[in-house]
Amino acid sequence: MKVYTTEKIRNIALIGHGGSGKTQLVESMAFLSGITKRVGKPEDGNTISDFESQEKKRVMSIRTSMIPIEWEDAKINVLDTPGSIDFIGEAEEALSAADAAIIVVSGKNGVESGTKRAWELCEKYHLPRMFYVSQMDIDDASYREVVEALQELYGKKIAPFHLPIRAEGKFTGYVNVIQQRAKAWKDDGTVEPCDVPDYSKEYLDQYREALMESIAETSEEFMDRYFGGESFSDDEIRQTLRVNIKEGGVVPVLMGSSTLSRGVFTLLVDIVKYFPSPLDRECTGINATTNEVFEAGYDFSKPKSAYVFKTLVDPFVGKYSLIKVNSGVIKTDDTLYNHHKSVEERIGKLYVLCGSKAVEVPELHAGDIGALSKLSKTATTDSLSTKANPILYIRAGIPVPYTYLRYQVPKKEDVDKCAGALSKMMQEDLTLKTVNDAENHQTLIYGVSEQHIDIIKDQLLEKYKVDITLSKPKVAYKETILGKSDVEYKYKKQSGGHGQYGHVKMTFEPLGDNEKAYEFTESVVGGAVPKNYFPAVEKGIAESVLAGPLAAYPVVGVKANLYDGSYHAVDSSEQAFKKATSMCFKKGVMEAKPILLEPIALLTVTVPDSKTGDVMGDLNKRRARVNGMNAIGGEKSEVVAEIPYAELYGYGTTLRSLTGGEGDFSYEFCRYQQAPSDVQEAEVERRAEKVKAGEEDS
């Protein structure tokens, strides 16, 4: 692949709802540009974009892949992103490197939740965009319905460029709204002029009017001319479109059939014609030495700098760091400085990835996207530059994972292997993390959803030959007391020779501070218990609070006072007093009105206004207490509630179902509060059964 200069580069992300046809569109682009000799299909498992076995098995994109398309002396770096919300982190990474986006909408399914989410992501990253209505060869596909839905959502900036022509139920041609001319496809894939069908004339006038309104909205001069009854020339229309598409003021709607490669040629032409090169985009960083703003501007003449927007780790090939060059020209064997890690990295060879294949290139100009292999310290969202000019770029905001499951490694010999494999996978996927919850004897794996975690499990087995089991996580309950008790325990054991003797009398009462596990005091008089055994008594308490007598959960907020006891000059020992204290603690807690404390989360749910009733009803079923609801615009509201952690299990799946995939949630720890009696009884019974079965840590 030849080297392209900045003005010849287009960096676009394909985004949209899962199953809308993004990967199929890439296949058609690759075929028309000569990369492939045939158009593959995701369902056949032979696409260049979805090359991982899990993608083929599930017939869905799991990772963002890059396909560079050479077209009209330009290079279009296509970033094909997963449509499923499970892999939203992949889309975020791609959009942080893109200069524009194509939102793919299924002509059959119409505007879906993923379509709206894609628009919101474009707004977040300030990206120019266009819509591509796919699957127009399907009988019940409706371009008109999609356009009307988009106009209802986003107003007059939606500008339909085409109208479909159908003959005998087949997608045979299109009407160019700008030119007001029709073209039909021939068997060899080329087009020939044809008459505008009578059934299209009404919609042609309507779409032409919508396009003219979009143009008129761009300036006062055009608005005056439009309302004065003047028409715009084709050159004026195109020039205005070029400027306003780049600024986001006009959003074109194109259409086609990716399986038949119809409409894709026009799409590629319009990408080069209307979408910005990196030179048209702003790019600034901060000089880490001077703290001054560095205007990178994708200028090839400035010091080298790049942003790592994604990492790929293959157990056989190794690690690739995908970069976007923000300034300068990066060449083979350059040395770049990572200020985040205070390390210089020798980059060795430069690559351009085309699906699963790495194509070596001698250099990458500012604005281009490529890959560096085997950088030892550099991670996703890091910046690279020269040591003389250390530049830092804003890190992309990767979504926080809130869904978690407990995982266990059945084979002990695989524990270390599993840790290493998960570490590599977390380099690739920033929405994946693991937590060692030592207090509750469990290891947790966090992801965007349960399906996301399930796919991680399958990839672990497939790529790294490590099997894990997933299960419902334990809730981090705690125990405390509401009352006061006065108890004693005498530990006495005689087995020949020195025996064991320890005798303590203690009171237990609420400490009033559940942030502390316990507070130990002593008020022994007359040497009933010698001072040298006090540390052993406290140690007995310290060990006992780790697993309380009610349900074997950690104990908090207990004040323990040793006020009396007795000892034996020969048989007493630290071990005996520790044992006596432990038994005394269990007895004392159980006589002091023990209760279970459950963790409470502060939950924030973003939900479409039309679904707030359903969401509120579900929250009530989950013992949540709604604190308030606020309108946040875009026909969405934010519901804030306090909810027990025990009720958060499976919430993401339920929320998606209730909102058609449009709801989002986040939460943070709020506090501990007393669990209801029925919850306490059920948990105590469950734990008792586990202890009886010898599974108290399960």
N, C-alpha and C positions, 0 to 999 in steps of 0.2 A: 504493500500500500504506500502510495506516495505521501510526501509531507504537504500539509495544507496550511496556508497562512490564515491569520485570524479572520479576515473579512470573508473567507470562503467556508467558514465553519458555522453549522447550525446545531445547537445542542437541545434536543427536545425529549421530553418525557411523555410516554404514553400512560395515561391514567384513566380510571373509570371503574365501574362496577365489575365484579368478577363475572366472567362469562360473556362480557360484552363484545369480545373479539379483538383484544389488543394484540395477543400473540399471533393470531391469524393475520392481522394487518402487517405485522413485522415480516411474516413469511412472504406475503405478496410484495412488499417493498424489496426484500432480498432477491426475489425472483426477477422482478422487473429491472433491478440494477445489475443483474448478472452474477450475484453471489452464489445462488443456487440454480439448479437446472429444472427444479420442479417446486410446486407449492405444497409444503407439508401441512399436516393438520394436527392440532393438539390431541385429538381423540385417537390418532394413529401413532402418537408418540414419536414423531419424526420431525419436529420443528427444531430450528437452530437456536431458538430462544429458550424453550423449556427443555433443557438437556439433562437435568438431574432425574434420577430414577423415581424419586417421590413425586416429582412434577408429572412424569409420565403415568405413574400409577394412579394418581388422584385427578389427573387431567385438569390441573390448575397451576398457575405460576406461584412459586414459593419464594424465589429470589429475583431481584432486579438483574436483568442481563443487558449487555450492551451489544448493539449491532451497528457498526459504521456503514452507512449507505453512501456510496459515491454517485452523485447525480448532478448533471449539468455543471461540471467543473467545480462542484462544491462537495463537502463532506457533511452528511447529516448523521450526527451521533445520536442514535435512537436508544433511549433507556426504557426498556419494556418492564413495567412495574407490576407486581401482583395486585389484583383488584380486591382481594379479600381483606377485610379489616383486620384479620389475624396477622397480616404482614404489613401493617401501616408504617412500621419503621423503615421498611424497604422503600416505600414511596417517598417518605420524608427525606431519606438520604439522596434519592435520585433527584428530587426537586431542588435540593440545595445546590446541585451541580447544573441543573438545566437552565436554559435561557428562555424557554417557551414550553408549552404543553399542548398536547392533543388529548382532549377528553373524548373517549370512545363511548358511544351510546348504541345499544342494540336497537335496530329498527323494529324488531319484534317485541322486545320487552319494554322499550321506551325508557323514560327517565326513572332511575332507581336511586336508592339511598347512596350507593357508591358514586353516582353521578354528582349528587349534591356535595358529597364529601370531597370529591375531586375539585369542584369549583372552590370550595372553602380553602383547600390547600393552595390553589393558584392565588387566591387572595392573600393568603399568609405570606407567600414567597414573591408576591407582586409580579406574577408571570403573565405575559401575553398568552392567549390561548385560542384555540379553535375547536369546534366540535366536529367529529366524524361519525356519521350515522352508518353503522355497519349492518351486515346481513340483509342488504336490500334485495338479495335474490330470493329470500324467503317470501312465500305467498302473502302472509299476514303482516309483513313489515310495513310500517307507516311512517314515512318521512314527515308528512304533514303534522301528524299528531306529536311527533318529537319536537318539531319546530314550535308548535303552539305551546307545548308544555314549557319549553325553554324560555319563550317570550313572556309567558306568565310569571315565571320565576325571576328572570333577570332583565326584563324590560326591552327597551328599544335598541340596546347595544347588540342584541342577537340579530345577525344579518345572514339569512339563507342565501347561499351562492348558487344552489342548484335545485332542480326539480327532477324527480325520476320519470322515466318513460317505461311503461310496461306494455307488452303485447302478448296476448294469450297467456297471461299469468306469469310471464317471464320478464326479468329486468333487462331491457334491451338498449337503453340509452338515457340521455339526460338533457335537460334544458339549462343553458348557462344564463343565469338571471341578469348578470351584468351586460352580456352581449345580446340577450333576448333571442338567442339562436339555439337550435336543437341539434344534437349529434347522436348517431346510432353506432353501436359497436359492430364491427365486422368479425368474421370468424377468426381472423389472424390477430385480433386484439386491437387493431387500429380503429379509428372512428371516421365516419363520413357524415356530411350534413344531411339533415332530414327536416321535415316540417314539424312545427310545434303542434302536438295533438290538441284537438279542440278541448278535451277535458282538462288540459293543463293551462289553458289561456287565462282562466279566472284566477288560478293560484299564481300564475306568472305575474299578472298585474298586481296581485296582493303582495307577493314576495318582493317584487321590484319596488313597490311603494315602501315596504318595510326597510329595504336596503337604502332607499333614498332618504328615509327618515333618519336612519343611522348615520348616513353621511352628513345630513343637514345639522344633526346634533353636535357635530364636531367643531363648528365655528359659527360666529354671528353672521359673517358674510354669507355662508352657505344657507344658514337659516333664513335670512332675508330673501335670498334668491329662490329658495324652495317655496316659501309662502307667496312669493311674487309670481309663481307659476313657471319659473325658468327650469330648464332641464340641465343636467350635468353631462359633460362629455365623458366618454370612456376613459380618457387619459386622466381627467380630473378625479373620476371615481377611483381609479387604481392608485393614483398618487395619494389621495386622501386615505384610502384603505391602508396603504403601506405605513403611513405615519401613525394612524389611529389603532391599527392592530398591534403595533409595537408598544403603544402606550396603554393598551387595554380598553380603549374607548369603543372599539368595534370587535365583536366576536363572531367570526364567520361560522357558518354551518355547511359542511360538505357531506358527501355521502358516497357509498359504493358497496361493492361486494368483494371482500378480500379473498374469498375462495375462488372467485372467477377473475380476480385481478382487474376488476372494472371500477373505475373511479379513483384508483390508487395512483395512476400516472398523474392525474390532475392534482391530487393531494400533494405528491412530491414536488410538482412544479410550484404549487402555491406555498409550500414550506420554504423553499428557497427564495421565492418572490416576496413573501409578506412577513415571514418571521425574522427577528433580529439576529444579526451576527453578534458575537461577544462584544464587538466594538460599540454596539448600541446599548450595552448594559453597563450599569455602574458596578464597581468592585473596589472596596476600600478595606484596608486592614490597619493595624496599629504597629508602629515600630516599637519593639519591646525595649530597646535601649533608650530612645528619646521620648517615648510615649506620644509621639506625633502621629497624625493620621497619614497613612501611606496610600496615595491614590494609585492603585494598581492599574485599574482601567483596562485590563487585558492588553497592556502595551508591551510589545515585544522588545522595546528598547530599554525597559526598566530592569532593575535587578530581578533575578529569578525568584519566583515564589509560587507555591501551589497549596491546594487544600485537599486533604484526604477525605473523600466523601463516603468511601465504602472499603471494606476489607473482605477478601475471599480467602478461605483456608481449605486446602484440599489435602487429605491425609497422604496422598502420593505425590502430587505436583508441588505442594508447598503453599506459601502465602503470597497473595497479590494485594497490593495497596492501590486502589483506584483513585486517581487524582484528576483534578482540574487545574490546569496551569493558569494562574491568575496574572502573571507578569513574566516577561523575559522569554527565553527559549531554553528548554531543558534538553540536554543532550546525553547520549550514552556516556557512562563513566563519570558523570558529574557527582560532586559531593554536596549534599544538602544538609542543612542544620535544622534540627527539631528543638525549638526553644522550650516546648512543654516538657521534654524529657532531658534537656541539656545534653544532647548527643548529636554527633555528625553521622550521617548515613551515606555510605557509598551506594549509589543507586544501580550501578551495573548496567544491564540492558533495559531498554525501553520497549514497551509493548502496547499494542492496541488490541483489545479483546473483541472477538467476534463470536458471541455465544461462548462455547467451551474452548475455542481455539485462541491462542495467543500469537499475534502476528508481530514480529519484531520490526521496529522503526528506528531510524537514526536520531530523530529529534521530535519534540512536541512544541509547537508554538503556543503563545499566550491564547487562552480561550479553548484550547483543545483538551480532550479527555483521553487519558491513557492509563497504563498500569505499570507499577514498579514491583519487582519481585524481591521477596525475602528481606524486607526491611525488618531489622531485629526488634526495634523498640517502638516504632511508629504505629499508632492506632487510628481507628476511624475518628474523624473530626479534628485530628491534629493538623497543624500547619507546617509547611516546609519552606525554607528560604536559604539565603546565604548567611554565614556566621557574621559577616560584616554588616548585613542589613537584616536582622532577625524580625520577621513579620508574623503577626498573629491575626488570624481571621476568626470571625464569630462562628462558634460551633453551632451546627444544626441542632434544633430542639427535637430530640428523640423521645417519643412517647414513653411514659413510665408504665411498666407492666404491673397490673393489680391482681391478676388471677394467679393463684398458686395452688400447687398440689404437693403432697408428700411423695418423695421418691426414695426407693431403697435399691441397693445393688445385691441381688440374691447370692452371687458368688463373691466370697471374700477376696479372692485373688484378682477380681476385677475392680475393686474399690479405687485403687490408685489410677488405673487405666481410665476409669470413668471420669475421675476428677480432671485428668489431662485432656480428655476428649471434650468435656463440657467447657473447659477453659478456652479451647480452640473455637468452639461453636459460639462462645460469648464474644470472641473477637469479631466474628462475622455478624452476629445478631445482637445489637445493643438493647433490644427489647427482651432479652433473655438474661436471667440472673439466678444464682443459687444462694441460699442462706442456710447456715448451720444453726439451727435452733437448739442449742445444747440444753437449755433449761427444760425443754419438753422432749428431749431425746428424739429429734427428728431432723431430717434434711429436707429443705423445701426448694422447689423449682418454680420460678415465676415466669409468666409469659403474658401475652396479650389476651389469650383465651385458652380454653381447655383444648380446642382443636390445635392451636399453635403448639401447646405442650405435647400433645399426642404425636404431632409430626416430628418434634424434636426427639421423642422417644424412638420413633421409627428410624430417624437418621442416625442416632447413636448406634443402633444395632446394625444398620446397613453399612455405614461408613467406617465405624470404629470397632465393630464386633463386640459391643458392650450392651448387655440387656439390663433394663431397669424396670421396676414395678412402680406404678402410680396408684395412689390411694388418697382418700379424703384426709386432709391434715387435721391434727389435733388442735383444738382451740386452747389458747394459753390461759386457762382458768387459774385462779389463785384462791387460797383459803385464808380466812381470818376468823376472829371471834367477836361476838357482840356482848358476851357476859363475862363474869368473873368466876374463877374456881380456886379452890384451896385443896390441894391434893398432896399425897406423899407416895413414895415408892421405895421399897427396900429390896435391893438386889443382893441375894445371898446364895452362894454356891460353894459346896464343900465336896471335894473329890480326892481327898488324900493330900497330905502336905499342906502348903498354903492354900487357903480358899479365896473366895472373892466376896467382898462386902462393901456395899455402898448404900447409904440411906439419905434421902433428901425429902424435905418438905418445901413445897413451892406454891406460890400464887401466880395465876395467869389472868391478865385483863387486857382490854384493848389499849393499844399504844396511842391511838389517835392520829397516826401518821402511817398510811399504807405505802409510802415511798420506801420505808425501811422495813426489813424483814422482822427484826426483833430488837428489843433493848433489854439487856441483862443487868439486874441489880442484886445486891445481897445485903441482908440485914441480920446476919447470924450473930448471936451473942453467946458468950461463954465458951467459945471454941467447940461448939457441937459438931461443926464441920471445919476442919483445919483450913487455913487460908491457902495452903498449897494445893488444895483440891478445887478451888474456885475456877481456875482455868479449865479444868476437866469438865466441870458442870457447864460452863459456857460453850465449850466445844461440843458437848452433847446437844445443846440447844441449836447451835449453828448447823450441825448435821441434820437435826430433826426437821428444821424448817424447809429443807430441800424437797421433802415429800411429806405432806401433811397426812394426818390420820383419817380425814374425811374421804378424800378421793385421790390421794397421792399426788396432789398438786403443790407447788411451792406455797409456803405460809408467809403472810405479811402482817404487819401491824400488831405484833404481840409484845406485851411487856411481861417479862418473867422475873420473879423475885425469889431468891433462895433465902428462907428465913430460919430454917432449922434442919435437923437431921442427926445422924450419928455415924460413928466410924469405929473400926476395929484396928487396934494398934498393929496387928500382924497381917490381917487379911485384906485391909482396905488398900485400894490402888486407884490410880487415875482412870484406868480402864473400867473399874467397877463403878466409880462415880459417874463416868460418862454414860455407861449403860443404864444406871439407875435414873439419870436425868432424862435420857431418851424415852424410857418407859413412862416416866412421870409426865413428860411433855405430851405424849399421846393421850394419856388419861385426862390430863388437865384441859387440853384443847377440846376434847369431846364433851367435857362437862361445862364448857364455857360458851354454849350456844354457837357452835361452829357454823359458818356459812360459806358458800361458794361465791367468789367474785368473778364476773365475766367481763372481758374487755369490750369496750364500746368504741366504735369508729364514728368519725364525723364524715358523713357521706355527701358528696355533691354529684347530682345527676343532671345532665343536660339532656333535655327531651323536647320533641316537637310539641307545640301547644295542643295539638289535636290528641295527643297521647298522654297528657298529664294525669287524667283521671285513672287510666289503666295503671300507670306507674305508681300513683299514690295508693291505689287499692292494693297493689302488690307489696308496697312498703309496709302498709298496715298489717298484712299477713305475716310479715317478717319481724314483727315486734319493734318496728322503727318508730321514732318520734320525730315528726316533721317539724322543723324549726321555722321554715319559711320558704317562699317561692318568689322568684324574681324574674321578670321578663328581661331577656338579654338581646332582643332583636332577631330578625330573620325568622320570625314566627317560632321562636324557641324560648323555653323557660329553663331556669336553673332551680332545682329543688334541693334544699339543704336539710339533712335529717341526721339524727343520731341512731345508730343501728348496732346491735350486737354482732361481733365478728362471727359468731356461730351461724348467723343468718346471711352472711355474705357468700357462703359457698354456693356456687352455681349462679350467682346473681348476673354476671355478664351475659350468660346464655339466655337467661330469662328476659333481661332488658332488651337484647337484640330482637327477641321474638315479639315482645310487646310493642316495639317501636319500628319494626321493619328495618332494623339495622341502623337507625338514625340516632339512637341514644348513646350517650357516653357517660362514664362515671369515673370518679376518683375518690379516694378516701385517705384519711390519716388517723392515727391513734388519738383518741380523745381522753378516755379515763377508764377506770374500773368501777363497776357498781354491782350491788348485790343481785345475784341471779334469782329469777322467780323460783318459787318452791318446786313447781313441776319440772323445771329445767334442772334444778339441783338434784332432785330425786332421781331423775333419769340418768344423769351423769354419774352420780354416786353408785347407782346400780350397775351401770355399764363398766365402770372402773373396777368394781368389786369382782365382776365376772372375769375381767382381764387378769386381775391379780390372782384369782383362784386358778386360772388356766396357766399361770406363770408367764403372762404377757404384759406385765405392768408398764412396760415401756412402749407398748404398741398403740 
